[in-house]
Amino acid sequence: MQAQNKRQQLLHILKLGRKQTIAKQLTIRPQRGKVKEQPNRINEKIKGLKEVRLVGDNVEQGVYSYDEAIRIADQLELDLVEISPNAVPPVCKIVDYQKFLYQIKKREKEAKAKTAKVVLKEIRFGPQTDDHDYNFKLKHAQEFLKEGCKVKAYVFFKGRSILFKEQGEVLLLRFASDLEDYAKVDQLPQLEGKRMIIMFSPKKPK
């Protein structure tokens, strides 16, 4: 009964932490202030061009005078952004420049994440793991996560020790609680054959 209550407490804390993390991820704060570096010429900085070619979904595509293009951008309360300066005439879009930069950075980040090699480290427990061994493995997990590695922790049940699977789940939930500052839980404890597995990814630095 005590193990069951402890399991429920740890599971509640862990799920609450995951909900708060998801809520933070879904909250996108708008960028404010001036852009420090502008990879594209925008608005008045394009001045001097006689004509530009406008593309995008919010205008009729075609060649416009600079004055007409900037007038349309002003009417839409958006920015005139030069995206292909070497074209003849240069190609521009009428967009919110802050959002435009955000989307570029987001795509670059996603591309980088796809090419980055993901390292998975494994940590094995027994159902009767003592505190010394637990703390030793906890420290290793913290180091792995700080290095950017994913962590798979599991309890291996040998023979009749499978009868203590609830005890193994409590151990893994405790492990997740102790790693809360370092990791997010990708998979809650799940029994697969003779192993109960939990998966972690490193938390992004704030």
Secondary structure as UniProt FT lines:
FT   HELIX           2..26
FT   HELIX           43..46
FT   TURN            47..48
FT   STRAND          51..55
FT   STRAND          62..65
FT   HELIX           66..76
FT   STRAND          79..84
FT   TURN            85..86
FT   STRAND          91..95
FT   HELIX           97..115
FT   STRAND          120..125
FT   TURN            127..128
FT   HELIX           131..146
FT   TURN            147..148
FT   STRAND          150..156
FT   HELIX           159..164
FT   HELIX           165..178
FT   TURN            179..182
FT   STRAND          183..192
FT   TURN            193..194
FT   STRAND          195..202
//
